[in-house]
Amino acid sequence: MAKNSLVVVSIEEYPVLTLEEICHACHVPSAFIQDMIDHGIIEPRGSSIETWRFDAEHLRRVRTTVHLHHDLEVNLAGAGLVLDLLDELTRMRARLEVFEKKR
């Protein structure tokens, strides 16, 4: 495969990703993923690097972090905060939707 070829990873194809696969899918080195883990942005399943597994939510958070970090120059601590706020916003919108349906 050419070094600059585009690879599209669908979570339906790979419901659980290894460290190498998530790095490949997001075009980041493993050190970036490890930094995200150190900052509490993602928490893989597994007890060691060899057994770490990542799911669709991890993939979403890594891709969003990559965008924030590379495109908007947000550091990892800031990216973690943004992701937490986006998750909270999603939860609040879901609760509001339930509330409005009951009215």
FENQUIRA-V422470 format. One record per pair of residues at least 6 apart in sequence whose ideal C-beta (glycine too) atoms are under 6 Angstrom apart, sorted by sequence separation. I is the first residue (numbers start at 1). GAP is how many residues later the second one is. D is the distance in Angstrom with one decimal. If there is no record, write none. Layout:
i = [I;I]
gap = [GAP;GAP]
d = [D;D]
This chain:
i = [36;46;68;23;46;44;45;44;69;19;68;65;68;9;42;42;61;22;19;26;16;17;26;39;41;26;35;39;11]
gap = [6;6;6;7;7;8;8;10;10;11;11;14;14;16;16;19;22;32;33;36;37;37;37;37;39;40;41;41;45]
d = [5.2;4.3;4.2;5.3;5.3;3.9;4.6;5.4;5.8;5.7;4.4;4.5;5.9;3.9;5.0;5.4;5.7;4.6;5.1;4.8;4.8;4.5;5.7;4.6;4.5;5.6;5.8;5.2;4.2]
